[in-house]
Amino acid sequence: MVAVKGKGCGGRRPGAGRPRNADVLRELAKVYAAIAELNLAVDRLRQQRRDELEAAPAILVRLTSNERQLGLCEVPRTPRPRRDRPLDA
């Protein structure tokens, strides 16, 4: 952090803000470090949620393929159209 230069009046010009002492700058550094840690934690949680959402369909696909190979579930078959029962009826 760089201290703001000026006479203490404030204003729109660069360096015209109230001067800060070293204690305030140290506290600001701590606050910025805490905010950075929280941002990292939020990013980790977002990545974890994304991984969980992407993993679930793949797990279901593998599970159903294993069940089909073992004969634990029926293979879905499409109904065949016949004269007495067409598909659109």
C-alpha positions as CSV (number, residue, x, y, z in Angstrom):
1,M,0.0,0.0,0.0
2,V,1.2,3.5,-0.8
3,A,0.2,6.3,1.5
4,V,-2.0,9.0,-0.1
5,K,-0.1,12.3,-0.3
6,G,-1.6,15.7,0.3
7,K,-2.3,18.3,3.0
8,G,-5.3,16.5,4.4
9,C,-8.0,18.3,2.6
10,G,-9.0,15.7,0.0
11,G,-10.0,16.5,-3.5
12,R,-10.1,15.1,-7.0
13,R,-6.4,15.5,-7.8
14,P,-4.2,12.5,-7.5
15,G,-2.4,12.5,-4.1
16,A,-4.8,15.0,-2.6
17,G,-6.4,12.7,-0.1
18,R,-6.0,12.5,3.6
19,P,-2.5,11.2,4.6
20,R,-2.6,7.8,6.3
21,N,-0.2,6.7,9.0
22,A,1.5,3.3,9.1
23,D,-1.0,1.7,11.5
24,V,-3.9,2.3,9.1
25,L,-1.8,0.9,6.2
26,R,-1.0,-2.2,8.2
27,E,-4.6,-2.8,9.1
28,L,-5.6,-2.3,5.4
29,A,-3.0,-4.9,4.4
30,K,-4.6,-7.3,6.9
31,V,-8.0,-6.7,5.5
32,Y,-6.9,-7.1,2.0
33,A,-5.2,-10.4,2.9
34,A,-8.4,-11.6,4.6
35,I,-10.4,-10.7,1.5
36,A,-7.9,-12.6,-0.7
37,E,-8.2,-15.7,1.5
38,L,-12.0,-15.5,1.3
39,N,-11.9,-15.2,-2.5
40,L,-9.7,-18.3,-2.7
41,A,-12.1,-20.2,-0.5
42,V,-15.0,-19.2,-2.7
43,D,-13.1,-20.2,-5.8
44,R,-12.4,-23.6,-4.3
45,L,-16.0,-24.1,-3.4
46,R,-17.1,-23.1,-6.9
47,Q,-14.6,-25.6,-8.4
48,Q,-15.8,-28.3,-6.1
49,R,-19.4,-27.7,-7.1
50,R,-18.5,-27.7,-10.7
51,D,-16.6,-31.0,-10.4
52,E,-19.6,-32.6,-8.6
53,L,-22.0,-31.5,-11.3
54,E,-19.7,-32.8,-14.0
55,A,-19.0,-36.1,-12.3
56,A,-22.6,-37.2,-11.6
57,P,-23.7,-37.9,-15.2
58,A,-20.5,-39.8,-15.9
59,I,-21.0,-42.0,-12.9
60,L,-24.6,-42.7,-13.9
61,V,-23.5,-43.7,-17.4
62,R,-20.9,-46.1,-16.0
63,L,-23.4,-47.5,-13.5
64,T,-26.1,-48.2,-16.1
65,S,-23.5,-49.8,-18.5
66,N,-22.3,-52.1,-15.7
67,E,-25.9,-53.0,-14.8
68,R,-26.7,-53.8,-18.5
69,Q,-23.6,-56.0,-18.8
70,L,-24.5,-57.9,-15.6
71,G,-28.1,-58.3,-16.7
72,L,-29.4,-56.4,-13.7
73,C,-31.6,-54.1,-15.7
74,E,-33.5,-54.3,-19.0
75,V,-32.0,-52.8,-22.1
76,P,-34.4,-50.1,-23.3
77,R,-36.1,-51.1,-26.6
78,T,-38.0,-48.9,-28.8
79,P,-41.5,-50.1,-29.7
80,R,-41.8,-51.3,-33.3
81,P,-44.6,-50.0,-35.4
82,R,-47.2,-52.5,-36.5
83,R,-50.2,-52.3,-38.7
84,D,-52.6,-52.5,-35.8
85,R,-50.5,-50.2,-33.6
86,P,-48.5,-47.4,-35.4
87,L,-46.1,-45.3,-33.4
88,D,-48.1,-42.0,-33.7
89,A,-51.3,-43.5,-32.4
